[in-house]
């Protein structure tokens, strides 16, 4: 079998066909888009759609993280000049609830006013109300503790923090509401 070079003229013999392929001639009549198709492209051009999807996912993750950070925890709140923290633990058939109120500024408007703390286990009739006077000096702490018992069996039988404690704190005209799932001890 004969080999032909590209530069050779096309064979005119009827029993022998010879095809020539000249890329430059073929691409000369093609559009720019077809000519550029074979060229190497950058990473961002080849994977543009995938990169946009990845960026959208990262933005969504960032938004969820930001929302979670801003929203904070339902176990902490602020009254004007005071930080309020709730802790609740389930110990057998008892709910041990602690509310701590710490003064954070020098002369808050609520200093010396009466504070009322209402603690209750959600879905039950177990509740306790405690009253006291808010502190006057910065850094002073008031701690309110209550033992709510006996917890109903639908909370104690499942265990592992199935009950929720709701707390309402009111001082003067300001009030906050806190909620926490009890941790089992």
HUVEN-V256776 format. One line per field, one symbol per residue. ss: DSSP state (H for helix, E for strand, C for the rest). phi: phi as a letter, one per 30 degrees, with the letter a starting at -180 (. if undefined). psi: psi as a letter, one per 40 degrees, with the letter a starting at -180 (. if undefined). Layout:
BEGIN
ss=???
phi=???
psi=???
END
This chain:
BEGIN
ss=CCCCCCCCCCCCCCCCCCCCCCHHHHHHCCCHHHHHCCCCCCHHHHCHHHHHHHHHHHHHHHHHHHHHHHHCCCCEEEECCEEEEEEEEEECCEEEEEEEEEECCCCCCCCCCEEEEEEEECCCCCEEEEEEECCCCCCCEEEEEEEEECCCHHHHCCCCCCCEEEEEEEECCEEEEEEEECEEC
phi=.dccdddddddcddcbcbccbbddddddcdddddddedddcdedddcedddddddddddddddddddddddicdcbabceibccbcbbbcbicccccbccccdcbdbdddeiddcccccacdibcdabcbbacddccdjdbcccbbccbdddddcdddihicdcccbccbbiccabbbbaddcdb
psi=hihiideiihhehdehhhhhhhddddedeiiddddedeihiiddddfddddddddddddddddddddddddaieeiihiheihhhhhhhhgbeihhhhhhhhheidgideheihhhhhhihheiehihhhiihiidiheihhhhiihhiiiideddddaffdihhhhhhhhbeiiihiihhhih.
END
